[in-house]
Structures are given as structure tokens and as C-alpha cells.
């Protein structure tokens, strides 16, 4: 089995003076596959790519290539080449010499260089451009030269760091098809970094979705789209309705007070879950045939379809349909069983280290005192672990609280928004009824009876079990 | 197009202080006491002694430029790789001496060489000074004076160098040394060219430094021209020497521009 995995990342972590960029990444990459690292900016995808390229040495963990750890091998000794985000073509060399750069360093005989460069120019459709200077080329042509310059070295792996980001839409789509063609033709492993989910879905054999340095899901494009593992993936890959639900029994889920039949099983009885329904999987039907009836709140024409927002009294469905329904009209909603995808509820919890001061009747989180109950078992200055449920974190105006932070992410979960707030040391997760802008300053309050303290030693083993639960890929 | 009027003051300035003096130089070169003649000019051109001094001047200027380049490149390279704030502070330290008058600095050096440092090379300690000692002393002070003019353009060029190019080079299999010679060095040529020009031209025309450091016993081409006008005034000889130097500087600048194949076309001349 081992030999099939060209590259294997074992427990790779990277932090910059305490700022975590990658957290326990485990991933293997098969020979000849097109793998995409997908995620929003700052999710660690580029850091991971640069670790594989050799520009960053991971803080811990192994990067194996053909079973050999290369984590500390300098980039020029790796059989890996990179297509850089802004191409990084040499301005003092012409197209031919740019492509020949790697071969000349390897002291390849001249006739071989000529032959290979010609072949590459042909592959990237730039025959006859060898004598041109880099600044005489368009963005798309520069892109092709960058690809040719990397591929001519016949690397085992080609790394591409958002290579199409600077191109316009039409050119980007053309290049997507062309990149895929080259990859098939040459049989080289491509590792592709992008934040564009459409690009990822179009080209990849495998997609790795990342967030905050942690892999969220690994799978085929169809699996990622149809069966997202958590609300983040569902939200990031395409538009979706993410609704909290109750799994009554196998194949039966209750969402927004209505029981639907679904195709998922194995969650147990009466278990809280998250359900994903893609907007294009919801049908608008005449009201007399419908169980669920709502009022059209807004209609936006999107080119191929209309995006209709249907208000069903207290909750909304976003529907993509080719049928027009005017604002204010009453419509029926139909969701078929196979349109509903059930996800295990990811209970994001706030778990922090806190300094306990029973004499003050308070605990310190992020260097801020929180009055707390039940501190009798603790000694002053003892470090304990505190758990606070997101719904118990109260968000107030910055001047009304001692602890303030800035909003890092805001995600709609059907009935409420899940807000991530970045404070001095910790990231807090809170629930809110209102949307919050990224970067907004908020104050954080927690009631004295809503904090759950545990002794440090007792917690350690459990903690361990939680963090080692990482995402792996299924065959 | 009214904006061209703003250029008029400079044009007047240029005519008064560049074009007119040039006309004077040419006039005096071929006119001795009111009569047009090539005699003095020819005498000067065939004076082997003067050509020897020019040769020494060129050698000194080349030496200054070479030493400045060898010292300045590593400094500029290290500075360009530092954090901007740190680099700014260090380069400020570097340029602080430039705030002081050039002649004052040279005087200071002449005192340092004469009294403060042991006379290792018999540099200028008046009586015992040898010509080698004086040459070393003049070189030392010229390098000191002109080093910032080498570092500044190099630092500018190197700090604008796209760091991803270095990564690309290493990614394509080049180690640090190869990356330097194949990427960093070729891309810093514009900086090298303007650095060389900014050091070589003033160094070849230098006359304060040899005059002060050599205690009047050391002559470069600038001093010879100075003598021709002041010691025994023969304006035609001085003017001819000036023209020769001018042609020399012109040629060297043209050569440098040839290396700086910047496609934008904005060359120094």
C-alpha cells in the first residue's frame, strides 16, 4: 500500500511564534492524481504547499516522498516544481531561457535542452514565442511559460499556488481545461491551491477542504459537494441551506418543525443533527400540493436561474429554480428525500485554560477576570479547564465588557449565526441572531453559572482523544 | 502645453553655467593670446608626462570603483534582506557622514592619517611619505567618500528584487550560489551600472582629495588641470587637458550605458 502514496504528510504542524498555521495535518497523495487544497484565505493551504515545496520547514511532523522524510531537504534537492502565484518568471531572460533555466543548472547537453524546450512550448501552445521577453507576453501567456518552466524538469509533483487568480474569467476557464489536459497527458501529480470552489470542483480528482490550519474534509468533488461533513464545508462549497434538525429515527428528520423523509441512517433516535439542502434541490410547487407553504421574500435573476428566498414564517429557504415567482406570492416548497444530507452535529465548544482565583471568586481567561461559582476545590493560581457553550457567550458592545475581540468569521446556520471572535489568546465561538461584519469589535460576557470547570489532570486524557480525531480520506 | 515654461529657468541656468563655460574651454584651447593656433594644443596632446598622470588617475578611479563595488555590494545585499525599519536605521548611520561637508571630511582624514593612525604604509607623514603610501592614502579616502554613492543605487535595486524569483530559482534546482550568479547578479546590473558611474566619474575628476591628502605632493589629473590654470597660467594647456578628460568621461559613460540594457531606455546620458 505504501508505494502507491507518492507523498505522505504525517502529523504536520506549523506555527509562527505561537500563531498556528497548520495543525496536525495528515494526508497522503497518490501518484498521478490531481489534488486540490481548498479553503478561504488564511486557512493554511499555501503554507501546506510551501512545506511540500520546501520553502517552509514544518514545526513538527514528517513529509514523506516515496517513503523518505524530506521535511528538512532544501527545495533545490526535491523532485518537485512549483508554479508561483505571480508566476515569478525571470525578467532578465527570454521565454526560451526561462524554460531552460532548470535544465541548464542540471548541466543538460544543449541539443537535449533545445528539444525539451521546443516540446514544452508546443505543450503549452506557445510555439515560436521562445525569443520573446517576459514583459511582451500577456498574463495568460506568462502563466503558460511558468507552467512550461516547471514541467520541463519532469518533476514527480507539480505544485500550483493559485495560478489562475490573476486571469479573467474566460481565460481562467480555458486554462482550467488545459491544465487538466496537461495533467492527464503527462501523468504527473498536481497539487493545486485555490480558494475558488468552482475551480476545485471542475479540475480535481480529490479535494482537501481546509479551515484554520485543519483539514475539514477530504474526498472526490461529488462527495464533497453532495455529502459535506460539516456546516463549514457545506457553506464553502456552493450555496446551501444549513438547518439544525432532529433525527427522529433512521430515514426521518425533523427540520423547522416539519418531518421529512431522508436517505441517511445510523445516527440513532432523537439525535440533534445539521441538515444541508442545496438550493437547486428544492422545488417550488403549487400550494395545493404542498406541505410547506411560504411567501416569496426576494427574487434575484442569476443568469441561468432565479435565486428565490422563501419565507416560511420564522425561517427561510433559498431556492434556485428556472421558474419565476413574483415577490409576495404564496408558493409551496418540496424537498425530496435524496435532497437532504444529514451531518453529525459539530458542537463547537469553547474550551480554554483558565487561571483560578478562589479568593477573588473569579477565573481569568485571556487575562480578564470572570466571576465564577464552585471554586472551592481549587487553589489560588491553579490552572483549570473551562468549558463554555457557544449559546452562553453573550456578545455586547465593546465598552460594556472587560474582554473584547474582533469578529473573525460569521456563518449562518439556519436559525442563528455562529460567530468566531478572536481575542488576545483564544478564539471564542458564540451564537448570535444578527449578522456581524468581519473585524467588528465586540465585548464578551459570560454569566457566573454558565461556566463548567474541570481539573487539569483529569481532563488531559480526554483532551488528547479530542484533538487526535483528524480527518482521513476514504478509498 | 504651457507647462514647458517651467523648464525655462533651468534652460537659462544650463546655458549660463554649462554651455557658455564649454565654449570658453574650447575657445582657450585653440586661442593663445588672441591668435588662433593648434600649437599649444598639440604640445599638450604629445606631452607624455600628462598622459602618465591620466593613466594613474584612471587606475586610481578604477581601483576606487572596484573597492567600492566589492565592499558596497555585500552591504547593500545584506541591507536589502533586512526588515525595512532595521535597514533604514543602519543605512541612515551609513549616510550620516554625508551630511558633513566633503572638504571638511577630507581634512579630517588628512589629520587622521597624519597623526591618529600608526604610519604603517608610510602614507603621508610628511617627510617619510612614499608615493605608494600616498596612493594608498588617496585610495582610502576616495573609497570612504564615494562608498555611499555605490551602496545607495545597489540597495535600491536589490530591495526591489522580487523575492519570489529567488524561490523560483531554488525551486528549479539552483543552490544559493547559483541563484546569486544567475538571478540576483544579472537583475542588479542597473544598480551596479549607476553605482559605478556615480563613483568612477567623480573619482577620475577628483582633485580635492589628492591635494589635501598628498599635502600638495600628489597629483592626479584634476590637480594637473588646476596647476595649468593657477601655478603658471597657461589657459590653452588647461583647456586642452579639460577636453581630454571630458572625452574620457564621455567614453566611459557610453561603455557603462551599453551594459545597462534597460529596455525602458532611460539611460544616464
Interface residues (C-beta under 8 A of the other chain):
Chain A: X53 X54 X55 X74 X75 X76 X80 X81 X82 X84 X85 X86 X88 X89 X90 X91 X92 X101 X102 X105 X106 X133 X135 X149 X150 X153
Chain B: X162 X164 X165 X167 X168 X169 X170 X171 X172 X173 X174 X175 X178 X182 X183 X186 X187 X189 X263
